[in-house]
Amino acid sequence: MVNIDFNTPKHVYFCGIGGISMSGIAQMLLNKGFRVEGSDNRPSELTDELEALGAIVHIGQTSSNVTEGIEVFVYTAAIKEDNPEFAKAKELNIPMMTRAELLGLIMKTYPVSIAVSGTHGKTTTTSMISEMLMKADTDPTLSIGGVLPSIGGNVRIGNGDMFVTEACEYTNSFLSFYPTHEIILNIEEDHLDFFKDINDIRSSFTKFASLIPSDGAVIINSSIDNYKEIVSGCKGKVITFGLDDSADFYATNISYNDKGCPTYTLNHKGQTWEVSLSVIGLHNVKNSMAAFAQGLELGIETDIILKALKEYTGSDRRFQIKGDLSGVTVVDDYAHHPTEIAATLSAVDNYPHKHLYVVFQPHTYTRTKAFMDDFAKALCKAENVILADIYAARETDTLGISSRDLMEKINSLGGNAKYFSTFQEIEIFLLKNCTPGDLLITMGAGDVVKIGENLLGQ
């Protein structure tokens, strides 16, 4: 692996610089005086911001972008060997490293580095911890997989000793990290275009937990099947959270206000605190328990932790209220796994609405095929489901499936689903059918958010 001395700036090229994580790392290097260059397939707010900070950004990926003066070439898991820039970097013998390897090297420069992992809830929990650290005046550096309104973006570069980042298991990228503290929120089947099965995924998380030093800690959800196996190689402290009293931190007396936001009693070693949230759903009770446990482990005062949790209102694309369309509340949500969909729809039960319309855009053919039955069962709980075409992301093989197959599966289970091949058709249908008091949720990890934004004229 390439070794980088962050006190000696280099010329670094990012292949895919507009990604949410890559753009954040690029900003960190710019802040350290590095010469940053990169490319992406299309311009965005993130690439515009990087250019304003001094980065050179190429729109379109061609071999001519990569020149001999580049000292390090950084790429993501989405970049394949036939990518023209990747191939040119190899031809020129430019030292190459993955996004995760570079992020890991950055983590090593901080005395305290917190990595938040799990199949679901990473962005929310990372954001909750981030709010705590900022309120505690620790001046942290943050790398978040979404836009956090309080920092106006996905990255914050501080001068303190603490670094917080999301840790994704895809392609085992989090095994390149150097955390002193970890959170493991949940472990479920996902990314089956890389992992063989759930046992392969569990093995990856077990290796991840073993990265912690003896003076560090792993905070893990006690409801994970045989969680003790996951932390069996952990050299540091193991702290559990959950919904039953076998966990070190557990919740009781959960209730919801008229917006679906929970209040609960958090119990830990004979102490209790009343926690009130401004985000909806039982899943956020679990996320906030993990965040609280992390805050306490870092020595943050409990009144600061409670205040941060209460004032956190969500990150972009996490049940984000986009606006009002003639009395219809338009929300966007990043849920793209059956468990996430079920959690959002369960939370919506406590959110005021007359009729519910869910516009779902499946994300990747691999995930859709692997979880077809689970997607159908989860979406059956929505009153009205409108399906967009599958968002291919990094994939080119359709595997012989489409959103029409998912529609048929939902309807065979007694659900009410419709499929349209274009966003325009979906928008026309919604304008004809949604009425004042209804709730419209655009859901998925692709570009389905554009439907709500188009309707609202954003």
N, C-alpha and C positions, 0 to 999 in steps of 0.2 A: 504494500500500500504506500502511496505517496505520503511523505511527511512534510507538513507545512509549519514553518515558524511564523506565527502571527505577528511577530515584531519585525519581520522582513517581508514586506508586501511583494506579491507576485502578480503576473498577468494571468487571470483565471477566466476561462470560457465556460459558460453554462449552456448546455444543450437542452432547451426546454426551460428557459429562464423565467417564463411567465407563469409557471406553476405556483401554487400557493406556498409550498415549502421552499422551492428553489428561489423564488423572488425574495423571501425572507432571509435566506442565507446570503444571497447576493448583496442585500442591504447591509448585513453585518460586515461583509468583507469591504464594501465601499467605506464603511465607517472606520475601518482599520487602515485605510489608505491603499487598498489593493486596486489594481486596474481591472475593472470588471467588464466583460463583454459576453454576449450570448445571443441566442436566437429563440424564436417561437413561431408557431404557424400563423398566429394572428395577433394584432395589437390588443391591448386591454388596459384597464386602469392601472394594473400592476406594472406592466411594461412602461407605461407613460411615467409612472412614479420613479421607476428605476432610471429612466433617461434623464429625468429632472435632477436626479442625484448624481449624475455623471456617468452612468453606464452606457455602453454602446450596445444597442439592441438591433438585431437584424430580424426582419419579418420574412419568414420563409427559411427553410433549412437547406443549404447548398454547400458543397465541398469548398467553394471559394471563400466562404466565411471563415474557414479555419486556416490560420497562417502559422508560419514557423515561429513567430514571436510569442506565441501562447505557451505558457509554462505549465499550466495544469488544465486538463479538460474534465469537466464534471457533467455527469449524465444521470438520468433517472431510470427506474425500472421499465418505463414505457419505451425507452430507446433501444432499438435492436441493432445488431451488428451490420445490417444492410443500410442503416441510416447513413446518408452521404457524409455528414459531419463526423460521425463516429468513425467511419472508414478512413476519412482523411486524417483524423487525429492519430489513428493507428499507423497509417502510412508514414506520417511525419515523426513517429515515435515520441509523441507528446505524452508525458505522464498522465494517466487517466485514473479517475476515482469516481465512485458513486456518490450521489447526494447524501446517502446515509453515512458513508465513511467520512465525508467532510463535516457533516453535522456532529458526528461522534468526536472528531478532533476538536471542534469548537467546544463541546461539552467538557472535554478534559481540561480546559483552561479555567474552569469555574470550580471553586471549592465545594459548592453545593449544586448538584444538577438533578433535576426532577424529571422523570420520564413517565408520561401518562399513557397507558396501553389498554387494550381491550377491543373487542369486536364492535362495541357501541359506546358512545358517550365520551369519547376522548376530547373532542373540541370543547364541549360544555364543561367538563371537569377541569381541563387545562385553564379555561377561562375563569372559572370560579377561584382556582388557586392563584391565578394571576391577579385578580381583583384583591384578594387577601394580601398578597405580597406588596402590591402598590399602596394599599391603605396602611400597611405597617411600615411604610417608608423604607423598604429594603432596596429600592431602586433596582429591580430585577431586569434581566434580559429575557424576553419572551418570544417563543416561536410557536404560533398557533395555526391550526389547520383551517381557520376561517377568520372572518373579519370580526374583531372585537370592537364595538363602538367606542369604548372608553379610551382606546389607544388609536382609533381612527385607521386601523389596518390589521395586518396579521403578524406584525413584528414590532417589538419595542426593544431598543438597545439602551441598556442601563449601565451604570458604573458599579453596581453592587456585586456581591459574591454569589448571587443565585441565578440559575438558568433553568427555565421551564420549557419543556417541549412535548409535543405529542410523539408517541412511539408506535408506529404502524408495523404490524407483523408481516405485511405483504413482502414477498421475496426475502424474508428474514432480515429486513433492513434494520430492525431495532437491535439486532445482535452486533451491529457495528457501533453501538452507543456505549458511553461510559457514565452511567447514572450512579449517583450516590443514594438516590431514593427512587422507588418505583411505585406506581399504582397499577394494579391489574383489575379492571372493572368487571370483565366477563370474558368467557372464552366459548365461542360458538363456531360452527362451520361457516366459512366464507373464503373468498379468494381461491376457489377450487380449480382455477386455471394454473395455480402454482402448487398449492398443498394437495396431497393425495387424499386425506381424510381428516377427521377430527383428531385422531391420534397423532398425526403428523403436526397438526396445529398445536396440540398440547405439548408435544416435544419441543417445539419452538419456544413456547412460553416458559417451559421449564428451564431451557438454556438462558432465556432472558432473565429469569429470577436469579440465576446463579451469578449474574454479572455484578450483583451488589456487593460492596466491600463489607468487612466485618463491623464497621461503625455506621453502616447505612440501614435502610429499612425498606421492606416491601409491604405495601398496604393492599390487601387482596379481599375480594368478595367471597365470603364464606359459603355462598350458595353455589359456587362453581363446583361441579362434580369432582369429588376427591381432591379438593384444593391443596391438601397437604402434600400430595405427590408433586404438584407444580412447584412448591417452595422447598422441596426436599433438599435441594442443593444450595439453598440460600445461606450465605455466611453471616448475614446481618439479622436484624430484628424482623419478626413477622407480626403484622397487625391486621386483624380481620374486621370487616364491617358487614352488616346484613340486616335482615328483617326479623331475625329471631334472637333470643337472648344468649345463644351460644357464641355469638360474635363479640369481639372486644368493644365495638361501637354498634349499637342497634337502635332501631326506631320503634316507638310505640305511639299510640294516640294520634294517628295520622288523620287529618281532616283537610277539607278543601274549601276555599272561598268561592265567591260567585264567578270568578274567572278561571277556576280550576287549579289555582296555585295552592300547594300544600303547606300546612303547618304541622309540625310533629315534635314529639319529645325525643331528644337524643340522649341515650344512656351510655355511660362509660365508667366502669369501676366505682359504682355508687354515686356518681355525679350525674346530674341531668341538666339539659339546656333546652329551651324552647326555640326551635328553628323555624323561621318563616321564609318562604321562597317567593320570588316573583316570576318564576317559570313554572310551567304546568307539568303535572303528571307524577306518577309513582316512580318512574325511572329517574326523575331528577331528585327524588328523596335519596335514592341510592348514590347518585353522583355527588350530591352535596355531603353525604356522610363520609365518602372517601376524601373529599376536599377538606372537610373539617378535621378528619384524622391527620391529614398531611399538615395542615396548619398548626395543629397542636404539637405534632412531632417536631416542627421547625421552631417552636417556642413563641408562636404568635399569640397574643392575648385573645381570649375567647370573645370579648366584646367586639374586637376588630373583625374576627372571623364571622360572627353573627351578622354584623353590619354589612360586610362584603357580600355574604350570601343573600341577604335581604335586598340589597340594591342591585344585584346582578339581574338584568332583565333579558339576557340571552345574547347569542351571537348571530350573525347573519346566517340565514337559511336553517335556523333551528327554531321551529315554530315562530317564524318571524312575521309579524303582522305588517303586510305591505300597504294596506290602505282600505278605503271604503268605496265600493262600487254601487252607488244608488241603494245603499242600505245593506249590501252584501259585504261581509267581512272577508277580505282576501288575505290568506296566509300562505307562506312558503315554508316547506319543511324538507330537510335533506334525507329523510328516511329512505333507504334503498335496500334494506334487508328485511325479511319477514318479521323478525323480532322488533325491529325499529318501527315498522308500520303498525304492528299490534300495540306497541307502547304509545304511539301518538294517538291512535284511534281510541284507546282506553282513556287517555287523558282528555280527549275531546268530549267524553261523556259528561265531564264536569264543566265544560266550557259552554256559555250560552249560545244557542242557535236554534233555528227552526228546522231547516233541512240541511243535510251535509252532502257536499259534492267534493269528491276526491279525484283529482287529475293525476294519474300515476304514470311515470315514465320509467319502465324497467331499465336497469343499468347493467350492461354487458350480457351477451348471449349465454356465457358460461354460468353466471349467477342465476339468470332467469330459468335456464334448463334445470340446473341442480335443485332449485327451490320452487319449481312450478307449483306443486301442490301446496306448499307452505305459503307462497304468495297468495294463492287463491283463497285459502282459509282465512288469512289475515284480512284481505280486502273484502271478503264477504260481509264483514262487520260494518262496512260503510254503506250508507243508504243508497248513494249513487256513485258509481265508479266510471271514470272516463279514462281510457287507455291511449297513450301515445305510442309511437313506434319505439322499439328498444334503442337505447343510446349505446352505440357500439364501443365508445371510448377507445381503448387500445386494440380491440379485436376486429378481425376481418371475416372470420368464419361464422355464419349465422347458425350453424349446427342444426339447420332445418326447422327452426322455431321462429315464432313471431308473436307480437302482442295479441293477435287474433286468437292464438292458441290459449293464451292466458284468459282472454275474455270468455271463451267457451268453457274453460275450466271453472271460472267463477260462477257463471250462470248455471252450470250443471250442479253446483253445490247450493243453489237457491239464491245466489247473489244477483245484483243488478248492474251489469257492466256493459259498456258500449266502447267501440274502438273507432278511432278516426285516424287517417293516415297523415294528416297535416295539422299544425297548430291552428291554422286559420279556421278549419272546420270545427275544431274543439272550441275556439273562441266564439264562433257563431252559435254553437249549441248552448254554451253557458249563458250568453246574452239572452237567448230565447227562454231559458228554463230557470235560471236563478231568480229568486224574488227577495224583497227586503226581509232581513232577519236570518237569511241563510248564511252558511259558512262554506267558503270555497278554499280548499287546500290544494296547492300544486305540490307534488311530492316526487322526490327522486334526486339523484346525484348528478344528473346531466343538466341540460339547458331548459328544463320544463318551467323554471322560474319565469322565463320570458312570457309565458301565457298570461300570468297574472299581471305582469308589468305592462304588457300590451293592452290589456283590458283597462288598466288604470291610467294609461297614457304616460307611463314613466319612461 
